[in-house]
Amino acid sequence: MRFWDSSALIPLFVREGRSALMEALVGDDPEMMVWWASPVECASAVQRLRRDGVFAPAAAAEVLARLTDALDAANLVQPGDALRARALRLLGAHPLGAADALQLAAALLWAREAPAGRDFVCLYERLRTAAILEGFQVLPADSAQTSELGALSGDAEGRPRSILPPPDPELNGTQKRGFGVFKRGPGAA
């Protein structure tokens, strides 16, 4: 199981330069751990794309429906006092905004403050750096595959994004508490 930041979830539903890389990671291990507010962060990104004219309202609604279904199948780190305390510490230790501090605090709570050997999937460079400093193994390993994900208006080459094809209802080889919409990688049982 890996912890997935919202920045890494969006390319699973919106075609961009890193989509294949994220699909490969979820194919290797479809069981996900996400922060309780990740659905809100993902919906914000999709709605921003809609407002920017990348998606028509109907297409945005389709992406949001698939995101909701997938995140409903993920394991969630719930909010609470312990998470808030970790996030406050992280804000003092790293140059993170509130949402990123909460994401990393959720990952630390999931890892029981022992992140060594735990995977943190993230595309936002500042959060990746903080996660590494906290002891996580950050994926994808090649930081050239990541970006700051500010505008969310195109892929790494500047091409407009498009909606990924809908999941195949005939998929097999998924896990009950896994992501549930992607095939497992080659050779997986």
GROMACS elastic network, one bead per residue, 0.5 to 0.9 nm:
[ bonds ]
;  ai    aj funct       b0    kb
    1    29     6  0.63883   500
    1    30     6  0.75175   500
    1    31     6  0.51335   500
    1    32     6  0.55979   500
    1    33     6  0.67946   500
    1   118     6  0.83608   500
    1   119     6  0.77608   500
    1   178     6  0.86728   500
    2    26     6  0.89239   500
    2    29     6  0.74991   500
    2    30     6  0.85412   500
    2    31     6  0.70042   500
    2    32     6  0.54527   500
    2    33     6  0.59614   500
    2    34     6  0.85948   500
    2   118     6  0.69620   500
    2   119     6  0.50367   500
    2   120     6  0.60493   500
    2   121     6  0.69641   500
    3    32     6  0.60577   500
    3    34     6  0.57562   500
    3    35     6  0.83443   500
    3   106     6  0.88572   500
    3   107     6  0.62362   500
    3   110     6  0.81810   500
    3   118     6  0.80676   500
    3   119     6  0.62180   500
    3   121     6  0.60534   500
    3   122     6  0.87104   500
    4     7     6  0.81247   500
    4     8     6  0.63544   500
    4     9     6  0.68168   500
    4    32     6  0.66027   500
    4    33     6  0.61822   500
    4    34     6  0.54571   500
    4    35     6  0.80867   500
    4    38     6  0.89935   500
    4   103     6  0.89421   500
    4   107     6  0.85570   500
    4   119     6  0.85087   500
    4   120     6  0.60571   500
    4   122     6  0.64654   500
    5     8     6  0.55954   500
    5     9     6  0.67064   500
    5    33     6  0.89837   500
    5    34     6  0.67229   500
    5    35     6  0.76342   500
    5    38     6  0.74141   500
    5   100     6  0.86327   500
    5   103     6  0.66070   500
    5   104     6  0.83177   500
    5   107     6  0.88568   500
    5   120     6  0.73940   500
    5   121     6  0.60077   500
    5   122     6  0.52177   500
    5   123     6  0.79558   500
    5   124     6  0.87220   500
    6    10     6  0.65566   500
    6    34     6  0.80388   500
    6    35     6  0.85177   500
    6    38     6  0.56252   500
    6    39     6  0.79830   500
    6    41     6  0.64423   500
    6    42     6  0.60347   500
    6   103     6  0.83974   500
    6   121     6  0.89843   500
    6   122     6  0.74947   500
    6   123     6  0.87278   500
    7    10     6  0.59595   500
    7    11     6  0.77472   500
    7    41     6  0.86999   500
    7    42     6  0.79482   500
    7   121     6  0.85737   500
    7   122     6  0.59120   500
    7   123     6  0.55412   500
    7   124     6  0.63507   500
    7   149     6  0.73623   500
    8    11     6  0.61785   500
    8    12     6  0.75226   500
    8    18     6  0.87164   500
    8    19     6  0.88580   500
    8    22     6  0.68109   500
    8   121     6  0.62834   500
    8   122     6  0.50797   500
    8   123     6  0.55941   500
    8   124     6  0.82581   500
    9    12     6  0.55226   500
    9    13     6  0.74160   500
    9    22     6  0.78166   500
    9    38     6  0.88088   500
    9    42     6  0.74513   500
    9    67     6  0.86691   500
    9   121     6  0.88458   500
    9   122     6  0.85013   500
   10    13     6  0.55378   500
   10    14     6  0.59970   500
   10    15     6  0.87267   500
   10    19     6  0.84728   500
   10    42     6  0.64344   500
   10    45     6  0.77557   500
   10    46     6  0.80984   500
   10    67     6  0.85065   500
   11    15     6  0.59991   500
   11    16     6  0.61586   500
   11    17     6  0.81651   500
   11    18     6  0.62975   500
   11    20     6  0.82937   500
   11    21     6  0.88929   500
   11    22     6  0.67383   500
   11    23     6  0.82711   500
   11   164     6  0.88077   500
   12    15     6  0.72690   500
   12    16     6  0.88750   500
   12    18     6  0.86704   500
   12    19     6  0.56621   500
   12    20     6  0.81508   500
   12    22     6  0.63413   500
   12    23     6  0.62339   500
   12    26     6  0.88302   500
   12    67     6  0.89252   500
   12   164     6  0.75390   500
   13    19     6  0.79893   500
   13    63     6  0.64652   500
   13    64     6  0.88911   500
   13    66     6  0.77195   500
   13    67     6  0.71873   500
   13   162     6  0.87461   500
   13   163     6  0.62645   500
   13   164     6  0.53922   500
   13   165     6  0.83226   500
   13   166     6  0.88878   500
   14    19     6  0.74724   500
   14    46     6  0.85584   500
   14    63     6  0.77166   500
   14   161     6  0.62555   500
   14   162     6  0.57090   500
   14   164     6  0.55525   500
   15    18     6  0.79822   500
   15    19     6  0.57870   500
   15    20     6  0.85878   500
   15   155     6  0.78180   500
   15   160     6  0.87371   500
   15   161     6  0.53395   500
   15   162     6  0.50277   500
   15   163     6  0.56876   500
   15   164     6  0.54270   500
   16    19     6  0.54205   500
   16    20     6  0.83663   500
   16   154     6  0.69703   500
   16   156     6  0.70688   500
   16   157     6  0.87593   500
   16   159     6  0.79844   500
   16   160     6  0.79412   500
   16   161     6  0.55646   500
   16   162     6  0.74330   500
   17    20     6  0.74558   500
   17    21     6  0.84163   500
   17   145     6  0.84689   500
   17   154     6  0.87173   500
   17   155     6  0.50697   500
   17   156     6  0.52931   500
   17   157     6  0.71579   500
   17   159     6  0.88198   500
   17   161     6  0.88731   500
   18    21     6  0.52973   500
   18    22     6  0.62998   500
   18    23     6  0.86399   500
   18   123     6  0.89406   500
   18   145     6  0.68209   500
   18   146     6  0.77723   500
   18   155     6  0.77887   500
   18   156     6  0.77507   500
   19    22     6  0.52043   500
   19    23     6  0.60394   500
   19    24     6  0.85807   500
   19   164     6  0.89440   500
   20    23     6  0.50001   500
   20    24     6  0.61366   500
   20    25     6  0.87111   500
   21    24     6  0.51683   500
   21    25     6  0.64468   500
   21    26     6  0.88856   500
   21   140     6  0.77372   500
   21   145     6  0.84202   500
   22    25     6  0.50810   500
   22    26     6  0.62939   500
   22    27     6  0.84449   500
   22   121     6  0.86879   500
   22   140     6  0.80850   500
   23    26     6  0.51989   500
   23    27     6  0.59126   500
   23    28     6  0.85946   500
   23   182     6  0.75127   500
   24    28     6  0.62098   500
   24    29     6  0.87635   500
   24   184     6  0.85828   500
   24   185     6  0.69068   500
   25    28     6  0.52061   500
   25    29     6  0.64654   500
   25    30     6  0.78668   500
   25   121     6  0.86307   500
   25   139     6  0.84299   500
   25   140     6  0.81087   500
   25   185     6  0.85897   500
   26    29     6  0.50798   500
   26    31     6  0.76433   500
   26    32     6  0.81415   500
   26   178     6  0.88839   500
   26   179     6  0.74996   500
   26   182     6  0.73250   500
   26   183     6  0.86189   500
   26   184     6  0.76438   500
   26   185     6  0.83039   500
   27    30     6  0.56769   500
   27   182     6  0.63931   500
   27   183     6  0.59449   500
   27   186     6  0.83751   500
   27   188     6  0.87635   500
   28   184     6  0.60984   500
   28   185     6  0.52063   500
   28   186     6  0.83685   500
   28   188     6  0.76647   500
   29    32     6  0.77833   500
   29   178     6  0.79851   500
   29   179     6  0.88878   500
   29   184     6  0.74244   500
   29   185     6  0.82560   500
   30   174     6  0.72537   500
   30   175     6  0.69609   500
   30   177     6  0.83554   500
   30   179     6  0.51287   500
   30   180     6  0.71353   500
   30   181     6  0.87933   500
   30   182     6  0.75136   500
   30   183     6  0.84483   500
   30   184     6  0.71147   500
   31    73     6  0.87839   500
   31    74     6  0.68929   500
   31    75     6  0.78435   500
   31   175     6  0.69835   500
   31   176     6  0.84239   500
   31   177     6  0.60354   500
   31   179     6  0.58174   500
   31   180     6  0.83708   500
   32    71     6  0.87627   500
   32    73     6  0.84819   500
   32    74     6  0.52932   500
   32    75     6  0.60095   500
   32    76     6  0.84743   500
   32   177     6  0.77409   500
   32   178     6  0.58714   500
   32   179     6  0.63505   500
   33    74     6  0.60325   500
   33    76     6  0.57387   500
   33    77     6  0.71457   500
   33   107     6  0.81737   500
   33   110     6  0.79780   500
   33   178     6  0.89535   500
   34    37     6  0.82740   500
   34    38     6  0.65202   500
   34    39     6  0.89910   500
   34    71     6  0.80953   500
   34    74     6  0.67989   500
   34    75     6  0.61898   500
   34    76     6  0.50677   500
   34    77     6  0.62235   500
   34   103     6  0.81914   500
   34   106     6  0.78490   500
   34   107     6  0.78690   500
   35    38     6  0.53782   500
   35    39     6  0.84575   500
   35    75     6  0.84704   500
   35    76     6  0.55475   500
   35    78     6  0.68695   500
   35    79     6  0.81942   500
   35   102     6  0.79288   500
   35   103     6  0.59902   500
   35   104     6  0.87770   500
   35   105     6  0.89406   500
   35   106     6  0.57505   500
   35   107     6  0.75270   500
   36    39     6  0.73012   500
   36    40     6  0.86173   500
   36    75     6  0.88850   500
   36    76     6  0.53729   500
   36    77     6  0.54949   500
   36    78     6  0.53247   500
   36    79     6  0.67015   500
   36   103     6  0.89133   500
   36   106     6  0.83717   500
   37    40     6  0.53325   500
   37    41     6  0.65177   500
   37    42     6  0.88121   500
   37    76     6  0.89241   500
   37    77     6  0.89758   500
   37    78     6  0.86094   500
   37    79     6  0.85380   500
   37    99     6  0.88044   500
   37   102     6  0.88771   500
   37   103     6  0.84455   500
   38    41     6  0.50027   500
   38    42     6  0.60302   500
   38    43     6  0.84245   500
   38    71     6  0.83237   500
   38    76     6  0.89995   500
   38   103     6  0.81786   500
   39    42     6  0.51331   500
   39    43     6  0.60113   500
   39    44     6  0.84995   500
   39    67     6  0.75672   500
   39    68     6  0.70241   500
   39    71     6  0.68680   500
   40    43     6  0.50907   500
   40    44     6  0.61065   500
   40    45     6  0.87460   500
   41    44     6  0.50635   500
   41    45     6  0.64276   500
   41    46     6  0.88555   500
   41    99     6  0.85595   500
   42    45     6  0.51481   500
   42    46     6  0.63313   500
   42    47     6  0.86226   500
   42    64     6  0.83252   500
   42    67     6  0.78460   500
   43    46     6  0.51038   500
   43    47     6  0.60205   500
   43    48     6  0.84499   500
   43    64     6  0.64803   500
   43    67     6  0.81929   500
   43    68     6  0.89506   500
   44    47     6  0.51667   500
   44    48     6  0.60785   500
   44    49     6  0.86727   500
   45    48     6  0.50890   500
   45    49     6  0.63478   500
   45    50     6  0.87353   500
   45   152     6  0.71160   500
   46    49     6  0.50977   500
   46    50     6  0.62873   500
   46    51     6  0.87352   500
   46    55     6  0.83411   500
   46    60     6  0.64038   500
   46    61     6  0.88813   500
   46    63     6  0.75586   500
   46    64     6  0.72408   500
   46   152     6  0.87837   500
   47    51     6  0.61373   500
   47    52     6  0.84919   500
   47    55     6  0.86425   500
   47    57     6  0.87934   500
   47    60     6  0.69595   500
   47    64     6  0.88507   500
   48    51     6  0.50626   500
   48    52     6  0.60977   500
   48    53     6  0.86719   500
   48    54     6  0.87987   500
   48   151     6  0.86872   500
   48   152     6  0.77584   500
   48   153     6  0.85538   500
   49    53     6  0.63421   500
   49    54     6  0.52563   500
   49    55     6  0.61612   500
   49    60     6  0.80930   500
   49   151     6  0.87973   500
   49   152     6  0.67635   500
   49   153     6  0.63479   500
   49   161     6  0.89572   500
   50    53     6  0.51812   500
   50    54     6  0.55918   500
   50    56     6  0.61297   500
   50    57     6  0.64266   500
   50    59     6  0.84349   500
   50    60     6  0.62129   500
   51    54     6  0.75633   500
   51    55     6  0.78316   500
   51    56     6  0.87160   500
   51    57     6  0.88066   500
   52    55     6  0.77885   500
   52   153     6  0.73198   500
   53    56     6  0.67274   500
   53   153     6  0.89919   500
   54   153     6  0.70560   500
   54   154     6  0.85057   500
   54   160     6  0.69153   500
   54   161     6  0.68919   500
   54   162     6  0.77360   500
   55    58     6  0.78582   500
   55    59     6  0.57093   500
   55    60     6  0.57016   500
   55   161     6  0.85904   500
   55   162     6  0.77754   500
   55   163     6  0.82930   500
   56    59     6  0.52603   500
   56    60     6  0.62488   500
   56    61     6  0.86619   500
   57    60     6  0.51032   500
   57    61     6  0.61513   500
   57    62     6  0.86898   500
   58    61     6  0.50542   500
   58    62     6  0.63059   500
   58    63     6  0.88171   500
   59    62     6  0.50316   500
   59    63     6  0.63422   500
   59    64     6  0.86320   500
   59   163     6  0.74171   500
   60    63     6  0.51252   500
   60    64     6  0.61146   500
   60    65     6  0.85746   500
   60   163     6  0.85087   500
   61    64     6  0.50339   500
   61    65     6  0.61001   500
   61    66     6  0.86962   500
   62    65     6  0.51401   500
   62    66     6  0.63537   500
   62    67     6  0.86055   500
   62   163     6  0.86659   500
   62   166     6  0.87506   500
   63    66     6  0.52255   500
   63    67     6  0.60769   500
   63    68     6  0.85430   500
   63   163     6  0.69865   500
   63   164     6  0.83859   500
   63   166     6  0.88332   500
   64    68     6  0.60086   500
   64    69     6  0.85884   500
   65    68     6  0.51048   500
   65    69     6  0.62587   500
   65    70     6  0.86650   500
   66    69     6  0.51218   500
   66    70     6  0.61371   500
   66    71     6  0.85089   500
   66   166     6  0.78800   500
   66   167     6  0.83885   500
   66   181     6  0.88195   500
   67    70     6  0.51645   500
   67    71     6  0.59506   500
   67    72     6  0.83381   500
   68    71     6  0.52250   500
   68    72     6  0.59257   500
   68    73     6  0.87054   500
   69    72     6  0.51990   500
   69    73     6  0.66798   500
   69   179     6  0.89205   500
   69   180     6  0.86206   500
   69   181     6  0.88586   500
   70    73     6  0.53043   500
   70    74     6  0.66833   500
   70   178     6  0.84507   500
   70   179     6  0.55058   500
   70   180     6  0.63699   500
   70   181     6  0.68456   500
   71    75     6  0.80015   500
   71    76     6  0.86180   500
   71   179     6  0.71560   500
   72    75     6  0.79824   500
   72    76     6  0.88152   500
   72   177     6  0.89974   500
   72   179     6  0.86748   500
   73   176     6  0.74161   500
   73   177     6  0.53763   500
   73   178     6  0.61599   500
   73   179     6  0.59048   500
   73   180     6  0.67387   500
   74   177     6  0.58624   500
   74   178     6  0.59049   500
   74   179     6  0.59053   500
   74   180     6  0.85269   500
   75   177     6  0.68690   500
   75   178     6  0.80207   500
   76   106     6  0.89946   500
   77   106     6  0.59020   500
   77   107     6  0.78416   500
   77   109     6  0.76405   500
   77   110     6  0.67081   500
   78    83     6  0.83125   500
   78   106     6  0.78441   500
   79    82     6  0.81582   500
   79    83     6  0.61577   500
   79    84     6  0.75354   500
   79   102     6  0.89563   500
   79   106     6  0.80096   500
   80    83     6  0.54025   500
   80    84     6  0.62986   500
   80    85     6  0.87942   500
   81    84     6  0.50645   500
   81    85     6  0.61804   500
   81    86     6  0.87129   500
   82    85     6  0.51726   500
   82    86     6  0.63533   500
   82    87     6  0.87028   500
   82   105     6  0.88133   500
   82   109     6  0.78790   500
   83    86     6  0.51681   500
   83    87     6  0.61780   500
   83    88     6  0.86657   500
   83   102     6  0.72226   500
   83   105     6  0.57181   500
   83   106     6  0.62030   500
   83   108     6  0.85204   500
   83   109     6  0.66986   500
   84    87     6  0.50533   500
   84    88     6  0.61932   500
   84    89     6  0.87001   500
   84   102     6  0.72647   500
   84   105     6  0.75896   500
   85    88     6  0.51815   500
   85    89     6  0.63662   500
   85    90     6  0.87321   500
   85   105     6  0.83764   500
   86    89     6  0.51151   500
   86    90     6  0.61903   500
   86    91     6  0.87296   500
   86   101     6  0.81262   500
   86   102     6  0.79645   500
   86   104     6  0.85108   500
   86   105     6  0.52581   500
   86   106     6  0.83060   500
   86   108     6  0.79519   500
   86   109     6  0.81676   500
   87    91     6  0.62270   500
   87    92     6  0.88685   500
   87    98     6  0.76273   500
   87    99     6  0.89953   500
   87   100     6  0.85982   500
   87   102     6  0.51962   500
   87   103     6  0.82212   500
   87   104     6  0.73508   500
   87   105     6  0.50906   500
   87   106     6  0.82680   500
   88    91     6  0.52123   500
   88    92     6  0.67649   500
   88    93     6  0.89449   500
   88    98     6  0.85984   500
   88   101     6  0.75101   500
   88   102     6  0.85479   500
   88   105     6  0.87544   500
   89    92     6  0.53810   500
   89    93     6  0.63774   500
   89    94     6  0.87976   500
   89   101     6  0.86366   500
   89   105     6  0.88753   500
   90    94     6  0.58091   500
   90    95     6  0.84530   500
   90    96     6  0.75992   500
   90   101     6  0.58468   500
   90   102     6  0.85504   500
   90   104     6  0.79246   500
   90   105     6  0.73733   500
   90   130     6  0.84789   500
   91    94     6  0.56514   500
   91    95     6  0.66657   500
   91    96     6  0.59055   500
   91    97     6  0.71935   500
   91    98     6  0.73281   500
   91   101     6  0.61460   500
   92    95     6  0.76982   500
   92    96     6  0.86653   500
   93    96     6  0.86240   500
   93   130     6  0.85388   500
   94   101     6  0.84955   500
   94   126     6  0.86552   500
   94   127     6  0.87242   500
   94   129     6  0.88160   500
   94   130     6  0.61439   500
   94   133     6  0.89909   500
   95   126     6  0.74078   500
   95   127     6  0.86107   500
   95   130     6  0.80904   500
   96    99     6  0.80376   500
   96   100     6  0.58512   500
   96   101     6  0.58729   500
   96   126     6  0.70972   500
   96   127     6  0.69489   500
   96   130     6  0.80631   500
   97   100     6  0.54424   500
   97   101     6  0.61394   500
   97   102     6  0.86912   500
   98   101     6  0.51003   500
   98   102     6  0.62008   500
   98   103     6  0.86757   500
   99   102     6  0.51302   500
   99   103     6  0.62377   500
   99   104     6  0.87684   500
  100   104     6  0.61973   500
  100   105     6  0.84040   500
  100   126     6  0.89058   500
  100   127     6  0.64669   500
  101   104     6  0.52239   500
  101   105     6  0.59378   500
  101   106     6  0.84914   500
  101   127     6  0.82252   500
  102   106     6  0.60255   500
  102   107     6  0.85943   500
  103   106     6  0.51803   500
  103   107     6  0.64019   500
  103   108     6  0.88045   500
  103   127     6  0.88113   500
  104   108     6  0.62046   500
  104   109     6  0.85927   500
  104   120     6  0.88893   500
  104   127     6  0.76588   500
  104   130     6  0.80875   500
  104   131     6  0.67555   500
  104   134     6  0.89012   500
  105   108     6  0.50211   500
  105   109     6  0.61287   500
  105   110     6  0.85648   500
  106   109     6  0.50456   500
  106   110     6  0.61542   500
  106   111     6  0.85779   500
  107   110     6  0.50135   500
  107   111     6  0.61296   500
  107   112     6  0.85332   500
  107   113     6  0.86657   500
  107   115     6  0.81748   500
  107   120     6  0.75291   500
  107   131     6  0.88857   500
  108   112     6  0.60049   500
  108   113     6  0.51099   500
  108   114     6  0.72824   500
  108   115     6  0.65412   500
  108   134     6  0.83960   500
  108   136     6  0.88463   500
  109   113     6  0.61242   500
  109   114     6  0.88871   500
  110   113     6  0.77522   500
  110   115     6  0.87214   500
  111   114     6  0.53949   500
  111   115     6  0.52944   500
  111   116     6  0.85387   500
  111   118     6  0.70689   500
  112   115     6  0.74589   500
  114   117     6  0.84338   500
  114   118     6  0.82081   500
  114   135     6  0.78284   500
  114   136     6  0.86371   500
  115   118     6  0.52166   500
  115   119     6  0.80457   500
  115   120     6  0.89915   500
  115   131     6  0.89109   500
  115   134     6  0.72404   500
  115   135     6  0.53300   500
  115   137     6  0.78416   500
  116   119     6  0.85298   500
  116   134     6  0.86692   500
  116   135     6  0.52887   500
  116   136     6  0.54711   500
  116   137     6  0.69574   500
  117   135     6  0.81618   500
  117   136     6  0.66093   500
  117   137     6  0.61569   500
  118   135     6  0.84143   500
  118   136     6  0.56340   500
  118   137     6  0.58519   500
  118   138     6  0.83750   500
  119   136     6  0.60959   500
  119   138     6  0.57523   500
  119   139     6  0.66649   500
  120   128     6  0.81611   500
  120   131     6  0.73306   500
  120   132     6  0.88428   500
  120   136     6  0.62003   500
  120   137     6  0.60934   500
  120   139     6  0.60325   500
  120   140     6  0.87899   500
  121   128     6  0.83118   500
  121   137     6  0.85467   500
  121   138     6  0.58154   500
  121   140     6  0.65662   500
  122   125     6  0.79095   500
  122   127     6  0.73721   500
  122   128     6  0.61316   500
  122   138     6  0.69842   500
  122   139     6  0.63653   500
  122   140     6  0.73204   500
  122   146     6  0.81861   500
  123   127     6  0.80920   500
  123   128     6  0.70210   500
  123   139     6  0.81372   500
  123   140     6  0.77287   500
  123   143     6  0.81385   500
  123   145     6  0.77920   500
  123   147     6  0.61708   500
  123   148     6  0.73712   500
  123   149     6  0.75714   500
  124   127     6  0.55775   500
  124   128     6  0.60654   500
  124   129     6  0.87586   500
  124   146     6  0.66076   500
  124   147     6  0.59144   500
  124   148     6  0.50992   500
  124   149     6  0.63519   500
  124   150     6  0.89703   500
  125   129     6  0.61575   500
  125   130     6  0.86946   500
  125   143     6  0.76759   500
  125   146     6  0.67787   500
  125   147     6  0.62572   500
  125   148     6  0.58937   500
  125   149     6  0.88220   500
  126   129     6  0.52394   500
  126   130     6  0.64214   500
  126   131     6  0.87411   500
  126   148     6  0.77834   500
  127   130     6  0.50724   500
  127   131     6  0.60852   500
  127   132     6  0.85797   500
  128   131     6  0.51158   500
  128   132     6  0.62108   500
  128   133     6  0.86648   500
  128   138     6  0.64489   500
  128   139     6  0.84519   500
  128   143     6  0.88167   500
  129   132     6  0.51650   500
  129   133     6  0.62531   500
  129   134     6  0.86561   500
  129   138     6  0.85776   500
  130   133     6  0.50529   500
  130   134     6  0.61750   500
  130   135     6  0.87465   500
  131   135     6  0.63782   500
  131   136     6  0.54886   500
  131   137     6  0.77830   500
  131   138     6  0.69506   500
  132   135     6  0.50876   500
  132   136     6  0.50917   500
  132   137     6  0.63873   500
  132   138     6  0.63812   500
  133   136     6  0.74746   500
  135   138     6  0.89774   500
  137   141     6  0.81966   500
  138   141     6  0.61752   500
  139   142     6  0.76479   500
  139   143     6  0.85347   500
  140   143     6  0.69542   500
  140   145     6  0.72469   500
  140   146     6  0.79947   500
  141   144     6  0.88275   500
  141   145     6  0.83994   500
  142   145     6  0.57520   500
  142   146     6  0.77094   500
  143   146     6  0.52642   500
  143   147     6  0.80366   500
  144   147     6  0.77088   500
  145   156     6  0.87550   500
  146   149     6  0.82749   500
  146   156     6  0.87470   500
  147   150     6  0.83581   500
  147   156     6  0.79812   500
  148   151     6  0.87356   500
  149   152     6  0.57586   500
  149   153     6  0.89187   500
  150   153     6  0.85175   500
  151   154     6  0.79918   500
  152   155     6  0.79360   500
  152   161     6  0.89009   500
  153   158     6  0.80705   500
  153   159     6  0.86097   500
  153   160     6  0.67270   500
  153   161     6  0.71573   500
  154   157     6  0.75369   500
  154   158     6  0.50170   500
  154   159     6  0.52771   500
  154   161     6  0.53248   500
  155   158     6  0.51173   500
  155   159     6  0.54545   500
  155   160     6  0.64406   500
  155   161     6  0.61884   500
  156   159     6  0.75218   500
  157   160     6  0.89924   500
  158   161     6  0.88111   500
  163   166     6  0.84177   500
  164   167     6  0.86860   500
  165   168     6  0.86213   500
  166   169     6  0.89400   500
  166   181     6  0.88763   500
  167   170     6  0.86851   500
  167   171     6  0.79616   500
  167   181     6  0.56887   500
  167   182     6  0.72773   500
  168   171     6  0.56820   500
  168   181     6  0.76234   500
  168   182     6  0.85195   500
  169   172     6  0.88309   500
  169   181     6  0.85693   500
  171   174     6  0.74002   500
  171   180     6  0.88340   500
  171   181     6  0.75287   500
  171   182     6  0.75171   500
  171   183     6  0.64705   500
  172   182     6  0.89059   500
  172   183     6  0.68031   500
  172   184     6  0.83661   500
  173   182     6  0.87589   500
  173   183     6  0.62977   500
  173   184     6  0.60582   500
  173   188     6  0.81347   500
  173   189     6  0.69988   500
  174   177     6  0.87433   500
  174   178     6  0.67957   500
  174   179     6  0.77278   500
  174   180     6  0.55120   500
  174   181     6  0.74444   500
  174   182     6  0.71384   500
  174   183     6  0.64056   500
  174   184     6  0.65803   500
  175   179     6  0.74531   500
  175   180     6  0.63323   500
  176   179     6  0.81751   500
  176   180     6  0.69152   500
  177   180     6  0.73890   500
  178   181     6  0.85616   500
  179   182     6  0.69942   500
  180   183     6  0.81844   500
  182   185     6  0.89706   500
  183   186     6  0.89028   500
  184   187     6  0.82936   500
  184   188     6  0.60580   500
  184   189     6  0.79896   500
  185   188     6  0.56678   500
  185   189     6  0.89546   500
  186   189     6  0.87636   500
